[in-house]
Amino acid sequence: MNPLDDRLDALRGTVRPLNYNARAVAALTINPGCGRRAVMDAAGVDKTRIAAQTGFPAPFGMSPFALAHGNAFEAQVKANGCAELLRLLRDKLALPIPEVSYIPLDVVGDLVDRNVRYRRTRNELLQAAQSDGDEPRTLFDHPMLRLRVGGHDVFLEPDVVTFQLGGRFHVIEIKSFAVIDGQADGDQVAAATKQAAVYILALRELLAEVGVPPEAVSHDVILVTPENFSFRATATMIDARQQIDVVRRQLSRLTRIDTLLDALPDGVTLDLAPDADGTPTRPSEELVDALGSVDSRYQPSCLANCELAGFCRDEARTAQSVDVLGPTVRDDLGGLDTIGTALDLARGKRAPSADQREVTRALRHAARLRDALLGGAA
């Protein structure tokens, strides 16, 4: 433990932390200005339960049926030492089946501790990376990786990482959405590719510790999905270079977690104070006040990416924040904080400050055009 972890534990409260995942990293890079999400994810806070306790239950999430379907598909692909997966890799990567070994890394003996799993993963991957090329190629199942996010190390767990002859690793993502007639939902493919990009960066970070160049981890992702309406798996090779660059750039822009924590009032906590049955006992009013002390930046895309989006949207609407209009409009308004301020400037009810004059001219011009169009329509 270190002082930063102690502070995050105090913010989370008495419950065990939720594991970080690539989906959380990807969502954070979509809205890197949101300190609330950054702090809560770093602390392992259960945002779904927090949202429900504040009266704004999360608008999305996988149904039990979808979860069961996804787990069953992954189990099928990995059954019998990943026999189905090896068939696909032979087609996509020219990987001879007789030369493949399989190492599960989801547990170490009887231990599932993330630090223990990370150390074993690190040892296995470094040994493979530093081999002379005569070692059999290996499938590493559920390795535990680590990535620095906002100055804080988080643990990540890809589905599979495969070691390919010639010194290159490939990240394999197993998803349960179908590829029908060679086509898959574009948003789902994009999300899966961005998550894989997070794993690629984490794997490159691990190997860089011993001087292994980034090129040792391929930018090509193997996406394994059901084919058509069956449970038969198919594999698609996806070039993730663009997503890797985007994630790397956005991670570099994140405010450090310790800086965000320094801005919080002393003693603030998001503890739900669950009883013996796990039912939250923390009054919702107290929780709302605690959330309000953590700086946030709502934008409409949060509705598809964050469990707290409903709460943050209501908060932004109540404050008449321009954030509810989306980042494009917010940026065009040139630093105006509220919709009311923008309307008053546009209608001449408020004198602009020196740094508001340019945006005020644009707003008043837009208001005149609007009035002319409405007058013509009348």
C-alpha positions in Angstrom: 0.0 0.0 0.0 1.0 3.6 -0.5 -0.5 7.0 0.6 -2.3 7.4 -2.7 -4.0 3.9 -2.3 -4.9 4.8 1.3 -6.6 8.0 0.1 -8.5 6.1 -2.6 -9.6 3.5 0.0 -10.9 6.3 2.2 -12.9 7.7 -0.7 -14.4 4.4 -1.6 -15.3 3.3 2.0 -15.7 -0.1 3.5 -16.4 -2.2 0.4 -13.9 -4.1 -1.7 -12.7 -2.1 -4.8 -14.1 -3.0 -8.3 -11.5 -4.1 -10.8 -10.4 -1.6 -13.4 -10.9 -2.7 -17.0 -10.1 -1.6 -20.5 -13.7 -0.4 -21.0 -13.2 2.1 -18.1 -9.9 3.4 -19.6 -11.5 3.7 -23.0 -14.5 5.6 -21.6 -12.2 7.9 -19.6 -10.3 8.8 -22.7 -13.6 9.8 -24.5 -14.1 12.4 -21.8 -10.6 13.1 -20.3 -11.8 16.3 -18.5 -14.1 14.4 -16.1 -12.3 14.3 -12.7 -15.3 12.6 -11.1 -15.0 9.5 -13.3 -11.2 9.4 -13.0 -11.2 9.5 -9.2 -14.1 7.0 -8.8 -12.6 4.5 -11.2 -9.2 4.8 -9.6 -10.8 4.1 -6.2 -12.8 1.1 -7.5 -16.1 2.8 -6.6 -19.2 0.9 -7.8 -20.7 3.6 -9.9 -23.8 1.5 -10.7 -24.8 1.3 -7.0 -23.9 4.9 -6.4 -26.1 6.0 -9.3 -29.0 3.9 -8.1 -28.7 5.3 -4.5 -28.9 8.8 -5.8 -32.1 8.1 -7.8 -30.5 7.9 -11.2 -30.0 4.2 -12.0 -27.6 3.5 -14.8 -29.3 3.6 -18.2 -27.4 0.7 -19.7 -25.7 -2.6 -18.8 -25.6 -6.2 -20.0 -28.6 -8.3 -19.1 -28.1 -11.6 -17.3 -28.9 -13.4 -20.6 -26.3 -11.4 -22.5 -23.7 -12.1 -19.8 -24.5 -15.8 -19.8 -24.3 -15.8 -23.6 -20.9 -14.1 -23.6 -19.5 -16.4 -20.9 -20.7 -19.4 -22.8 -19.2 -18.3 -26.1 -15.8 -17.6 -24.5 -15.8 -20.9 -22.7 -16.5 -22.7 -26.0 -13.7 -20.8 -27.8 -11.3 -21.8 -25.0 -12.5 -25.4 -24.4 -10.0 -28.2 -24.7 -6.9 -26.1 -24.4 -8.3 -23.4 -26.8 -8.7 -25.9 -29.6 -11.3 -23.7 -31.4 -9.1 -20.6 -30.9 -6.1 -22.4 -32.3 -8.0 -23.3 -35.4 -8.8 -19.7 -36.0 -5.2 -18.5 -35.2 -3.8 -21.1 -37.7 -5.9 -19.5 -40.4 -5.1 -15.9 -39.4 -1.6 -16.0 -38.2 -0.2 -19.2 -39.8 0.3 -20.6 -36.3 1.2 -24.4 -36.4 -1.0 -26.1 -33.9 1.7 -28.7 -32.7 4.0 -26.0 -31.6 1.5 -24.2 -29.2 1.4 -24.4 -25.5 -1.3 -22.9 -23.2 -0.8 -21.1 -19.9 -3.8 -20.0 -17.8 -3.0 -17.0 -15.7 -6.3 -16.3 -14.1 -5.1 -17.8 -10.8 -1.7 -18.6 -9.3 -2.0 -21.8 -7.2 -4.9 -21.0 -4.9 -4.4 -17.2 -5.2 -6.3 -14.7 -7.3 -4.5 -11.7 -5.8 -3.9 -9.1 -8.6 -0.3 -8.4 -7.6 0.6 -12.0 -7.5 -1.0 -12.6 -10.9 0.7 -9.6 -12.3 4.1 -10.9 -11.1 3.6 -14.3 -12.7 2.2 -12.7 -15.9 5.3 -10.5 -16.1 7.7 -13.4 -15.6 6.0 -15.6 -18.2 5.7 -12.8 -20.8 9.3 -11.6 -20.3 10.6 -15.1 -20.6 8.7 -15.6 -23.9 9.9 -12.2 -25.2 13.6 -12.9 -24.3 13.6 -16.5 -25.7 15.9 -17.3 -28.6 13.0 -18.2 -30.9 13.2 -22.0 -30.3 10.6 -21.9 -27.5 7.1 -23.1 -28.5 4.5 -20.4 -29.1 2.3 -19.8 -26.2 -1.3 -18.7 -25.5 -1.5 -16.8 -22.3 -5.1 -17.0 -21.0 -6.3 -14.0 -18.9 -2.9 -12.4 -18.1 -2.9 -9.6 -15.6 -1.4 -6.4 -17.0 -0.8 -3.0 -15.5 -1.1 0.5 -16.9 -0.5 3.9 -15.5 -3.6 6.1 -15.7 -3.4 9.6 -14.3 -0.3 8.7 -12.4 -1.9 5.7 -10.8 -1.3 2.0 -11.6 -4.4 0.1 -12.6 -4.7 -3.6 -13.3 -6.2 -4.9 -16.6 -7.1 -8.4 -17.8 -7.3 -9.1 -21.5 -9.0 -12.3 -22.7 -5.9 -13.8 -24.4 -2.4 -12.7 -25.4 -0.7 -15.0 -27.9 3.0 -15.1 -28.6 3.9 -15.5 -32.2 7.1 -16.7 -33.8 9.3 -13.8 -34.8 9.0 -12.1 -31.4 5.5 -10.6 -31.7 2.6 -10.7 -29.3 -1.0 -10.3 -30.4 -3.9 -9.3 -28.3 -7.0 -11.4 -28.8 -10.5 -10.0 -27.9 -13.4 -12.5 -27.6 -16.8 -10.8 -28.0 -20.2 -12.3 -28.2 -21.7 -9.9 -30.8 -22.2 -11.6 -34.1 -20.6 -11.0 -37.5 -23.4 -11.6 -40.0 -22.6 -12.0 -43.7 -19.1 -10.6 -43.0 -20.5 -7.5 -41.3 -20.7 -6.5 -37.6 -22.1 -3.5 -35.7 -19.6 -0.7 -36.3 -20.0 0.8 -32.8 -19.4 -2.6 -31.1 -16.3 -3.3 -33.3 -14.9 0.2 -32.5 -15.5 -0.2 -28.8 -13.8 -3.7 -28.8 -10.8 -2.3 -30.8 -10.4 0.6 -28.5 -10.4 -1.8 -25.5 -7.8 -3.9 -27.2 -5.7 -0.8 -27.8 -5.6 -0.2 -24.1 -4.3 -3.8 -23.6 -1.7 -3.3 -26.3 -0.3 -0.2 -24.5 -0.3 -2.0 -21.2 1.6 -5.0 -22.7 4.1 -2.6 -24.4 4.6 -0.8 -21.1 5.4 -4.2 -19.4 7.9 -5.3 -22.1 9.6 -1.9 -22.2 10.9 -2.5 -18.6 13.5 -4.9 -20.1 14.1 -2.9 -23.3 11.8 -4.8 -25.6 10.7 -2.4 -28.4 7.0 -1.5 -28.9 7.0 -3.3 -32.2 7.1 -6.6 -30.3 3.4 -6.1 -29.6 1.5 -6.2 -32.9 -0.9 -3.3 -33.6 -3.2 -5.9 -35.3 -5.9 -7.2 -33.0 -7.6 -10.6 -33.4 -11.3 -10.1 -32.8 -13.1 -13.5 -32.2 -16.9 -13.4 -32.5 -19.8 -15.7 -33.4 -20.4 -16.1 -37.1 -23.9 -15.4 -38.5 -26.6 -16.8 -36.2 -24.6 -19.7 -34.9 -22.2 -20.3 -32.0 -19.4 -21.1 -34.5 -16.5 -18.7 -34.0 -14.9 -16.6 -36.6 -11.8 -14.3 -36.4 -11.1 -10.9 -37.9 -7.8 -9.1 -38.0 -8.2 -5.4 -37.2 -5.6 -2.7 -37.5 -5.7 -0.7 -34.2 -3.0 1.8 -34.9 -5.4 4.8 -34.9 -7.0 3.7 -31.7 -3.6 3.1 -30.0 -2.6 6.7 -30.9 -5.8 8.1 -29.6 -5.7 6.3 -26.3 -2.0 7.1 -25.8 -2.7 10.8 -26.5 -5.7 11.0 -24.2 -4.0 9.2 -21.4 -1.2 11.8 -21.5 -3.8 14.5 -21.0 -5.4 13.1 -17.9 -5.0 15.0 -14.7 -3.0 13.1 -12.1 -5.2 11.3 -9.5 -3.4 12.8 -6.6 -4.0 16.3 -7.9 -7.7 15.5 -8.2 -7.8 14.1 -4.6 -6.0 17.3 -3.3 -8.9 19.3 -4.6 -11.5 17.4 -2.5 -12.7 18.6 0.9 -11.2 16.8 3.9 -13.1 13.7 4.9 -15.3 13.4 1.8 -16.2 9.8 1.1 -18.5 7.9 -1.3 -19.0 5.1 1.1 -22.5 3.5 0.7 -22.3 2.2 4.3 -23.8 -1.2 3.4 -25.5 -3.3 6.2 -24.9 -6.9 6.8 -27.0 -7.8 3.7 -25.1 -5.4 1.5 -28.0 -2.9 1.3 -26.7 0.7 1.3 -27.6 2.7 4.4 -26.0 6.0 3.4 -28.7 8.7 2.9 -28.9 9.8 -0.7 -28.7 13.5 0.3 -25.3 12.9 1.8 -24.1 11.0 -1.2 -25.3 13.7 -3.6 -23.3 16.3 -1.5 -20.2 14.1 -1.6 -20.5 13.6 -5.4 -21.0 17.4 -5.8 -17.6 18.0 -4.3 -15.8 16.0 -7.0 -15.3 18.0 -10.2 -17.1 16.6 -13.2 -17.6 17.4 -16.9 -20.8 16.0 -18.4 -21.3 15.6 -22.1 -24.0 13.8 -24.0 -21.7 10.9 -25.0 -21.5 10.0 -21.3 -25.0 8.5 -21.6 -23.5 5.6 -23.5 -20.3 5.3 -21.5 -20.8 6.0 -17.8 -23.1 4.7 -15.2 -23.4 8.1 -13.5 -24.5 9.9 -16.7 -28.1 10.4 -15.5 -27.0 12.0 -12.3 -24.4 14.2 -14.0 -26.9 15.3 -16.7 -29.5 16.3 -14.1 -26.8 18.2 -12.2 -25.6 20.0 -15.3 -29.2 20.9 -16.4 -30.0 22.3 -12.9 -26.9 24.5 -13.2 -27.8 25.5 -16.8 -24.3 24.3 -17.7 -23.4 24.6 -21.4 -22.0 21.1 -21.1 -25.4 19.6 -21.8 -25.2 21.0 -25.3 -22.2 18.9 -26.2 -18.5 19.7 -26.5 -18.8 21.3 -30.0 -21.3 24.0 -28.8 -19.4 24.3 -25.5 -16.2 25.1 -27.3 -18.0 27.5 -29.7 -19.3 29.4 -26.7 -15.8 30.3 -25.8 -15.7 29.8 -22.1 -19.3 30.8 -21.2 -20.3 28.7 -18.3 -24.1 28.8 -18.4 -26.9 28.8 -21.0 -28.5 31.7 -19.2 -25.3 33.8 -19.6 -25.2 33.0 -23.4 -28.9 33.9 -23.8 -28.5 37.2 -21.9 -25.5 38.2 -24.0 -27.4 37.2 -27.2 -30.4 39.3 -26.3 -28.4 42.3 -25.1 -29.5 41.9 -21.5 -26.0 41.6 -20.3 -22.9 43.7 -21.1 -20.0 41.4 -22.2 -16.6 41.4 -20.5 -13.5 42.0 -22.5 -13.0 38.3 -23.2 -16.7 37.8 -24.0 -16.9 40.4 -26.8 -16.1 38.1 -29.7 -18.5 35.3 -28.7 -21.1 38.0 -27.9 -20.9 39.3 -31.5 -21.4 35.8 -32.8 -24.3 35.2 -30.5 -26.1 38.4 -31.4 -25.5 37.8 -35.1 -27.1 34.3 -34.7 -30.0 35.9 -32.8 -30.6 38.4 -35.6 -30.6 35.6 -38.2 -33.0 33.6 -36.0 -35.4 36.5 -35.6 -35.3 37.2 -39.4 -36.1 33.6 -40.2 -38.9 33.5 -37.7 -40.3 36.8 -38.9 -40.2 35.5 -42.5 -42.0 32.4 -41.5 -44.7 34.4 -39.8 
